[in-house]
Amino acid sequence: MASLKSLPASERFEEDVRQFCLTGLQTVALGHDSSDFRDPFVDAGVSVYFYERSIYTPVGQKEIDGFLATDRGFFVVECKNVSGNVTGTLNAAWQAGRETIQVPGSSHANPLTQIKNRIGPLASFLRDRKVPFYLTGIILFPDDANLEGLAESGTLYIHEPATRDHSYVVTCVSRIPEILAKMPPGVVSPEDAARVAKLLGLVVPDAGSPERVLRFPVGGFEDLSSHQNERLLERKIEQMKEKLAGLPPEIVAGQEERLESARTALLATLPATSRVAPSRSPKNLWLPAVASLLLMLLMFGTITWYFQNRNEVQLIRKQNEAELLPELIGKDPQASAYALYLLFYSRHPGFPMDKDLLSLAYPLRTREKANSDPAFRKKFRERIDNDLKLVATLSRFRMSISATLVRYDARQDRFYLTGILPVRLPGTPGTGLFPSRQIGVAARIDCPFCDAQVLLRDWPLKPAFSPQGIFFSFPFPKTGVSEIIGQAPCSGCGLPVHVNLWISPNDVDAGRTSAGKPYISLLGSVKVLSIVLDTDGRELYRKNPPSI
């Protein structure tokens, strides 16, 4: 855990929030007597899986102050380090005293509109990867900020948990545990949190690691002495043992053993406490012997812990390496920009492969390690070469298009979709806007470093033309329609769906735009189409063309 005193003033509040979420300890408590300290998250029964500071959304590359994962949900955190009276309304700028709280956007923008803009791209990214969780925004202020002026506006909810009426939380740091405690528990499992962390390219401690078990940093708090760290650690264990009261004895025994194992591991990481040189008088000659004995016992305990846990340590190292080199191409790969570039190079062997461009598909820490570690750089480039060989053997790719179910025609027993972009493919002149079998669909592929798109032909859904635009329809029997429509949040609201496709590549082209930005474009034929409802995951329609 970084020393808050060593950080620039602009970063201290964000790090203080991270420290509080991970350990339950705020900066104001550092150096105080820890004998009465209690972790408020433990008391509230809230499980914190991880908190990551200053990350960028995979889509749009927007910076997020913090991302918090708990058993109550996933939270996008926006930190506002201001004090005094904070005022404002839902649709106007906010002030701290007489100063306007600066946020990107128009003059009417405020922290609430800012966090919504941060959540949107991240939620879309996770939804496209079938992560069935909502993201909640938390706008955090220091404890000395007075937020009553926001509450008095009558348009904002302050110090209240998120609900269906408002998907955000506005509060001060120390009130996070009590607000999360009011939200339903068990919504997110440790496995769910680990999956989201992997998708976001985050390396977080394993659930069984000592710092996660005791919510205490490896090496202790840098702003506390060794003695204070030890007292704080002991207090943590006492509090967690109190929470075990009332559980079956066999569970209590297992949990206590787990706590003691974590305690031993963390104590071994604390720096040695400075000692005053002993007096040379005969009555104090035993002090060096006792100190030596204690040091030997500590070293023995550390060595014993290492050999007992070395398999786990080696497993963690392998997991970290797997996270640095995630599998981006499988036997049934997604039509990502990375996969399309590899397809282009496999079909155009005369073009020199731009491995620097391809490396941008991997997490930033992967590229940084490759730049500093020659052995890892060789392994990294071998992975790209192997992916190139694999792509050359593939005959189809997966992709998914977001759309909205907007209407059901009871006379024709058909559902209608919007949100899909139709395009005209080359065909016989003079045969209308979309001649038979010449209708196509264009879809963009999310890519932070290039413009990527796919043009689809052999599109099996029937088009319908209206003054409102072009819709696509598919047959669906009346049975079960009312149940599906009943999932809409309001009368007249659409239902989100995903059109999942398996496509066969016909041609691929790559280059750079006039502005110098890389682009990749694929022309493919639809082989399988499946329409899945986002709300409950049911498949509404499936089309396998005769060519399959």
Beta strands, then each sheet from edge to edge (+ up, - down):
strand 1: 48-56
strand 2: 63-70
strand 3: 73-79
strand 4: 84-87
strand 5: 95-96
strand 6: 99-100
strand 7: 135-141
strand 8: 145-146
strand 9: 168-172
strand 10: 397-409
strand 11: 414-418
strand 12: 421-424
strand 13: 439-445
strand 14: 451-457
strand 15: 462-466
strand 16: 469-475
strand 17: 495-512
strand 18: 518-533
strand 19: 539-543
sheet 1: 1+ 2- 3+ 7+ 9+
sheet 2: 6+ 5- 4+ 8+
sheet 3: 12+ 13- 14+ 18+ 17- 10+ 11- 16+ 15-
sheet 4: 12+ 13- 14+ 18+ 19-
end
